[in-house]
Amino acid sequence: MFSGFWGDGIIPNGSTALLVEPIENSFAVVVNPGDAFIKGCFYQNTEDKQITLSNGNAEERVDCIALRFDSEKRSVYLKYFEGAEGQGSPLYARSGSPFDLLLAKITVPANAQYLTDEMVRTCGELPIALG
C-alpha cells in the first residue's frame, strides 16, 4: 500500500535508528530501535535486539546484518548472514522477494577475541525517500 509513497530505507526518526553497534568485550551486536519501509511494508523495532555472531576463526570473514522483506511470509524481520572465511561478503538478496536492506557489514578478523567499533560498518541505505 505504501510503496507508491515511500522508498526502501530507514526512517530517520533518531540519530541511532536501527544502528548496529558492538557490545563491549563480546561477539554480539545490538540493533537499536527504529523504523523502516521495505517494498511498501512497514518495520518497527521498539527495543534493542541483540544478535550473537560466530567467533573469529583462522581467516578473516565479513558478516552482514539486514532487514529482510519476504513477500511469501508477508513480513520484514532482522537477518544475520555469516560470511565464509576468506570469501568476502555473504550473498544477500537485492531484487524481488526476498529483498534485503543492509544495516551493517561486520569484518571479523582472523582469531578475533571480540568485536570493536572499527569492525562494524553501517551501510549507506538510509534515510528513506519519498517515492
FIMI-919282 format. One record per atom (N, C-alpha, C): atom name; x, y, z; residue in one letter. Coordinates in pm, whole numbers, plus 50000, padded with zeros to 5 digits. Layout:
<sites>
<site CA,<X,Y,Z>,a>
...
</sites>
This chain:
<sites>
<site N,<50081,49881,50000>,m>
<site CA,<50000,50000,50000>,m>
<site C,<50086,50126,50000>,m>
<site N,<50196,50124,50076>,f>
<site CA,<50276,50245,50090>,f>
<site C,<50387,50256,49986>,f>
<site N,<50405,50155,49902>,s>
<site CA,<50517,50155,49809>,s>
<site C,<50513,50273,49712>,s>
<site N,<50394,50329,49685>,g>
<site CA,<50385,50446,49599>,g>
<site C,<50426,50575,49667>,g>
<site N,<50433,50574,49800>,f>
<site CA,<50465,50696,49876>,f>
<site C,<50608,50697,49929>,f>
<site N,<50657,50579,49971>,w>
<site CA,<50786,50570,50037>,w>
<site C,<50880,50481,49958>,w>
<site N,<51007,50518,49959>,g>
<site CA,<51109,50431,49903>,g>
<site C,<51154,50332,50009>,g>
<site N,<51248,50246,49973>,d>
<site CA,<51302,50149,50069>,d>
<site C,<51409,50217,50153>,d>
<site N,<51403,50198,50284>,g>
<site CA,<51507,50251,50370>,g>
<site C,<51461,50274,50512>,g>
<site N,<51552,50329,50589>,i>
<site CA,<51529,50355,50731>,i>
<site C,<51465,50492,50746>,i>
<site N,<51365,50500,50833>,i>
<site CA,<51303,50628,50863>,i>
<site C,<51394,50700,50963>,i>
<site N,<51443,50818,50930>,p>
<site CA,<51540,50887,51017>,p>
<site C,<51472,50957,51134>,p>
<site N,<51410,50878,51224>,n>
<site CA,<51340,50935,51338>,n>
<site C,<51428,50943,51462>,n>
<site N,<51557,50936,51443>,g>
<site CA,<51654,50949,51552>,g>
<site C,<51792,50920,51498>,g>
<site N,<51894,50968,51566>,s>
<site CA,<52030,50951,51516>,s>
<site C,<52080,50807,51525>,s>
<site N,<52013,50724,51604>,t>
<site CA,<52056,50584,51618>,t>
<site C,<51951,50487,51564>,t>
<site N,<51860,50534,51477>,a>
<site CA,<51755,50448,51424>,a>
<site C,<51814,50327,51352>,a>
<site N,<51788,50208,51405>,l>
<site CA,<51835,50080,51351>,l>
<site C,<51987,50073,51335>,l>
<site N,<52058,50152,51414>,l>
<site CA,<52204,50150,51414>,l>
<site C,<52252,50019,51477>,l>
<site N,<52352,49957,51415>,v>
<site CA,<52411,49833,51465>,v>
<site C,<52541,49869,51535>,v>
<site N,<52552,49828,51664>,e>
<site CA,<52669,49861,51744>,e>
<site C,<52719,49735,51815>,e>
<site N,<52852,49722,51829>,p>
<site CA,<52905,49606,51902>,p>
<site C,<52880,49619,52051>,p>
<site N,<52861,49506,52117>,i>
<site CA,<52850,49503,52262>,i>
<site C,<52990,49479,52316>,i>
<site N,<53035,49563,52406>,e>
<site CA,<53173,49563,52456>,e>
<site C,<53216,49424,52505>,e>
<site N,<53339,49387,52465>,n>
<site CA,<53404,49262,52506>,n>
<site C,<53321,49137,52476>,n>
<site N,<53257,49134,52358>,s>
<site CA,<53177,49017,52322>,s>
<site C,<53176,48999,52170>,s>
<site N,<53113,48893,52126>,f>
<site CA,<53091,48869,51984>,f>
<site C,<52944,48890,51952>,f>
<site N,<52887,48997,52008>,a>
<site CA,<52746,49028,51985>,a>
<site C,<52733,49175,51945>,a>
<site N,<52625,49202,51871>,v>
<site CA,<52591,49339,51834>,v>
<site C,<52449,49366,51880>,v>
<site N,<52417,49493,51891>,v>
<site CA,<52281,49533,51924>,v>
<site C,<52228,49618,51808>,v>
<site N,<52104,49592,51769>,v>
<site CA,<52036,49673,51670>,v>
<site C,<51943,49765,51748>,v>
<site N,<51967,49896,51737>,n>
<site CA,<51889,49994,51811>,n>
<site C,<51746,50005,51759>,n>
<site N,<51654,50055,51842>,p>
<site CA,<51517,50077,51796>,p>
<site C,<51513,50168,51674>,p>
<site N,<51412,50147,51591>,g>
<site CA,<51395,50230,51473>,g>
<site C,<51290,50171,51381>,g>
<site N,<51260,50244,51274>,d>
<site CA,<51157,50205,51180>,d>
<site C,<51212,50207,51038>,d>
<site N,<51149,50129,50950>,a>
<site CA,<51190,50125,50809>,a>
<site C,<51071,50085,50723>,a>
<site N,<51083,50115,50595>,f>
<site CA,<50990,50066,50493>,f>
<site C,<51071,49986,50393>,f>
<site N,<51019,49869,50356>,i>
<site CA,<51079,49788,50250>,i>
<site C,<50965,49737,50163>,i>
<site N,<50972,49770,50035>,k>
<site CA,<50872,49726,49938>,k>
<site C,<50730,49756,49986>,k>
<site N,<50713,49873,50049>,g>
<site CA,<50582,49916,50096>,g>
<site C,<50539,49856,50228>,g>
<site N,<50624,49773,50289>,c>
<site CA,<50593,49708,50416>,c>
<site C,<50665,49781,50529>,c>
<site N,<50593,49814,50635>,f>
<site CA,<50648,49887,50749>,f>
<site C,<50713,49790,50847>,f>
<site N,<50831,49827,50899>,y>
<site CA,<50901,49750,51002>,y>
<site C,<50926,49843,51120>,y>
<site N,<50897,49793,51241>,q>
<site CA,<50922,49873,51361>,q>
<site C,<50994,49787,51464>,q>
<site N,<51105,49838,51513>,n>
<site CA,<51181,49775,51620>,n>
<site C,<51171,49869,51740>,n>
<site N,<51105,49826,51847>,t>
<site CA,<51080,49913,51962>,t>
<site C,<51180,49896,52075>,t>
<site N,<51269,49799,52064>,e>
<site CA,<51367,49777,52171>,e>
<site C,<51498,49727,52112>,e>
<site N,<51605,49735,52190>,d>
<site CA,<51734,49683,52146>,d>
<site C,<51721,49534,52116>,d>
<site N,<51775,49492,52000>,k>
<site CA,<51775,49350,51964>,k>
<site C,<51920,49304,51956>,k>
<site N,<51954,49202,52033>,q>
<site CA,<52090,49150,52035>,q>
<site C,<52105,49034,51939>,q>
<site N,<52215,49035,51863>,i>
<site CA,<52248,48925,51771>,i>
<site C,<52390,48881,51804>,i>
<site N,<52407,48751,51831>,t>
<site CA,<52538,48696,51862>,t>
<site C,<52599,48636,51736>,t>
<site N,<52721,48680,51704>,l>
<site CA,<52793,48631,51587>,l>
<site C,<52881,48513,51626>,l>
<site N,<52923,48438,51527>,s>
<site CA,<53019,48329,51549>,s>
<site C,<53156,48389,51578>,s>
<site N,<53235,48320,51658>,n>
<site CA,<53369,48367,51692>,n>
<site C,<53459,48371,51569>,n>
<site N,<53568,48448,51580>,g>
<site CA,<53667,48455,51473>,g>
<site C,<53741,48323,51460>,g>
<site N,<53776,48287,51338>,n>
<site CA,<53848,48163,51312>,n>
<site C,<53984,48194,51249>,n>
<site N,<54038,48101,51174>,a>
<site CA,<54172,48113,51119>,a>
<site C,<54185,48222,51013>,a>
<site N,<54076,48255,50941>,e>
<site CA,<54080,48357,50837>,e>
<site C,<53973,48463,50861>,e>
<site N,<53997,48582,50807>,e>
<site CA,<53901,48691,50816>,e>
<site C,<53772,48656,50742>,e>
<site N,<53660,48706,50790>,r>
<site CA,<53532,48691,50720>,r>
<site C,<53452,48820,50736>,r>
<site N,<53350,48835,50652>,v>
<site CA,<53261,48950,50659>,v>
<site C,<53119,48900,50680>,v>
<site N,<53056,48945,50788>,d>
<site CA,<52917,48911,50817>,d>
<site C,<52830,49032,50787>,d>
<site N,<52700,49011,50769>,c>
<site CA,<52606,49120,50742>,c>
<site C,<52484,49108,50832>,c>
<site N,<52431,49223,50870>,i>
<site CA,<52304,49232,50940>,i>
<site C,<52211,49309,50847>,i>
<site N,<52091,49255,50823>,a>
<site CA,<51999,49318,50729>,a>
<site C,<51856,49306,50779>,a>
<site N,<51771,49388,50720>,l>
<site CA,<51627,49368,50732>,l>
<site C,<51585,49292,50608>,l>
<site N,<51513,49183,50625>,r>
<site CA,<51470,49102,50512>,r>
<site C,<51320,49116,50492>,r>
<site N,<51281,49151,50369>,f>
<site CA,<51141,49153,50329>,f>
<site C,<51112,49021,50259>,f>
<site N,<51008,48951,50306>,d>
<site CA,<50969,48823,50247>,d>
<site C,<50822,48833,50208>,d>
<site N,<50795,48838,50078>,s>
<site CA,<50657,48856,50033>,s>
<site C,<50571,48733,50062>,s>
<site N,<50630,48613,50063>,e>
<site CA,<50552,48493,50094>,e>
<site C,<50506,48492,50238>,e>
<site N,<50592,48535,50328>,k>
<site CA,<50555,48542,50471>,k>
<site C,<50484,48673,50504>,k>
<site N,<50487,48767,50408>,r>
<site CA,<50428,48900,50427>,r>
<site C,<50485,48967,50554>,r>
<site N,<50619,48965,50563>,s>
<site CA,<50681,49021,50683>,s>
<site C,<50820,49077,50654>,s>
<site N,<50867,49158,50747>,v>
<site CA,<51003,49210,50748>,v>
<site C,<51063,49171,50882>,v>
<site N,<51186,49119,50880>,y>
<site CA,<51250,49075,51003>,y>
<site C,<51401,49092,50992>,y>
<site N,<51469,49093,51108>,l>
<site CA,<51615,49102,51112>,l>
<site C,<51675,48970,51068>,l>
<site N,<51784,48978,50993>,k>
<site CA,<51852,48858,50943>,k>
<site C,<52003,48875,50958>,k>
<site N,<52069,48772,51008>,y>
<site CA,<52215,48768,51021>,y>
<site C,<52270,48675,50914>,y>
<site N,<52363,48727,50834>,f>
<site CA,<52430,48648,50731>,f>
<site C,<52575,48629,50774>,f>
<site N,<52617,48505,50796>,e>
<site CA,<52756,48477,50830>,e>
<site C,<52834,48454,50703>,e>
<site N,<52942,48527,50686>,g>
<site CA,<53027,48510,50569>,g>
<site C,<53117,48388,50582>,g>
<site N,<53168,48343,50470>,a>
<site CA,<53263,48231,50469>,a>
<site C,<53403,48289,50486>,a>
<site N,<53487,48218,50559>,e>
<site CA,<53624,48264,50583>,e>
<site C,<53697,48289,50452>,e>
<site N,<53758,48407,50442>,g>
<site CA,<53838,48440,50326>,g>
<site C,<53759,48464,50197>,g>
<site N,<53627,48474,50205>,q>
<site CA,<53545,48483,50084>,q>
<site C,<53476,48619,50065>,q>
<site N,<53501,48716,50149>,g>
<site CA,<53434,48846,50135>,g>
<site C,<53293,48842,50191>,g>
<site N,<53210,48934,50145>,s>
<site CA,<53073,48946,50196>,s>
<site C,<52986,48829,50153>,s>
<site N,<52893,48787,50241>,p>
<site CA,<52799,48682,50202>,p>
<site C,<52699,48735,50099>,p>
<site N,<52634,48645,50028>,l>
<site CA,<52534,48685,49931>,l>
<site C,<52405,48725,50003>,l>
<site N,<52343,48829,49953>,y>
<site CA,<52215,48873,50007>,y>
<site C,<52128,48916,49889>,y>
<site N,<51998,48916,49911>,a>
<site CA,<51903,48940,49802>,a>
<site C,<51880,49089,49781>,a>
<site N,<51887,49133,49654>,r>
<site CA,<51869,49275,49623>,r>
<site C,<51756,49301,49525>,r>
<site N,<51685,49198,49483>,s>
<site CA,<51572,49220,49393>,s>
<site C,<51467,49114,49419>,s>
<site N,<51342,49148,49399>,g>
<site CA,<51234,49052,49418>,g>
<site C,<51210,49020,49564>,g>
<site N,<51173,48896,49589>,s>
<site CA,<51149,48850,49725>,s>
<site C,<51221,48717,49743>,s>
<site N,<51301,48704,49846>,p>
<site CA,<51324,48804,49950>,p>
<site C,<51409,48921,49900>,p>
<site N,<51401,49032,49975>,f>
<site CA,<51479,49152,49946>,f>
<site C,<51544,49195,50077>,f>
<site N,<51675,49218,50074>,d>
<site CA,<51749,49253,50196>,d>
<site C,<51796,49397,50193>,d>
<site N,<51766,49469,50300>,l>
<site CA,<51813,49606,50320>,l>
<site C,<51926,49599,50422>,l>
<site N,<52050,49617,50377>,l>
<site CA,<52165,49604,50467>,l>
<site C,<52167,49713,50572>,l>
<site N,<52191,49672,50696>,l>
<site CA,<52208,49767,50806>,l>
<site C,<52355,49783,50840>,l>
<site N,<52432,49671,50833>,a>
<site CA,<52575,49677,50868>,a>
<site C,<52650,49561,50808>,a>
<site N,<52779,49587,50779>,k>
<site CA,<52876,49484,50744>,k>
<site C,<52977,49479,50857>,k>
<site N,<53009,49358,50900>,i>
<site CA,<53098,49339,51014>,i>
<site C,<53218,49257,50969>,i>
<site N,<53335,49316,50975>,t>
<site CA,<53458,49245,50940>,t>
<site C,<53511,49177,51065>,t>
<site N,<53519,49045,51061>,v>
<site CA,<53569,48966,51174>,v>
<site C,<53709,48919,51140>,v>
<site N,<53812,48981,51199>,p>
<site CA,<53950,48941,51169>,p>
<site C,<53979,48798,51216>,p>
<site N,<54083,48740,51158>,a>
<site CA,<54126,48606,51199>,a>
<site C,<54156,48606,51348>,a>
<site N,<54108,48504,51416>,n>
<site CA,<54134,48481,51558>,n>
<site C,<54092,48597,51649>,n>
<site N,<53994,48675,51608>,a>
<site CA,<53946,48787,51691>,a>
<site C,<53888,48734,51822>,a>
<site N,<53909,48809,51928>,q>
<site CA,<53859,48771,52060>,q>
<site C,<53723,48834,52090>,q>
<site N,<53698,48951,52030>,y>
<site CA,<53571,49023,52048>,y>
<site C,<53559,49129,51939>,y>
<site N,<53441,49187,51926>,l>
<site CA,<53416,49290,51825>,l>
<site C,<53451,49429,51877>,l>
<site N,<53494,49516,51786>,t>
<site CA,<53522,49655,51820>,t>
<site C,<53440,49745,51727>,t>
<site N,<53434,49873,51760>,d>
<site CA,<53362,49970,51677>,d>
<site C,<53415,49972,51534>,d>
<site N,<53546,49957,51517>,e>
<site CA,<53608,49963,51386>,e>
<site C,<53566,49847,51296>,e>
<site N,<53524,49737,51353>,m>
<site CA,<53485,49619,51275>,m>
<site C,<53343,49630,51220>,m>
<site N,<53260,49716,51280>,v>
<site CA,<53119,49728,51241>,v>
<site C,<53102,49852,51155>,v>
<site N,<53063,49831,51029>,r>
<site CA,<53046,49942,50935>,r>
<site C,<52898,49953,50897>,r>
<site N,<52838,50067,50930>,t>
<site CA,<52699,50090,50894>,t>
<site C,<52690,50108,50744>,t>
<site N,<52587,50050,50684>,c>
<site CA,<52569,50061,50539>,c>
<site C,<52493,50189,50506>,c>
<site N,<52512,50239,50386>,g>
<site CA,<52457,50367,50346>,g>
<site C,<52318,50363,50290>,g>
<site N,<52233,50270,50335>,e>
<site CA,<52099,50260,50280>,e>
<site C,<51997,50334,50364>,e>
<site N,<52029,50456,50400>,l>
<site CA,<51939,50540,50475>,l>
<site C,<51964,50683,50437>,l>
<site N,<51879,50777,50460>,p>
<site CA,<51741,50762,50505>,p>
<site C,<51649,50729,50388>,p>
<site N,<51522,50711,50417>,i>
<site CA,<51428,50676,50311>,i>
<site C,<51385,50802,50238>,i>
<site N,<51335,50784,50119>,a>
<site CA,<51295,50898,50036>,a>
<site C,<51149,50885,49997>,a>
<site N,<51088,50997,49970>,l>
<site CA,<50951,50994,49916>,l>
<site C,<50956,50936,49776>,l>
<site N,<50857,50852,49744>,g>
<site CA,<50853,50785,49616>,g>
<site C,<50809,50874,49504>,g>
</sites>
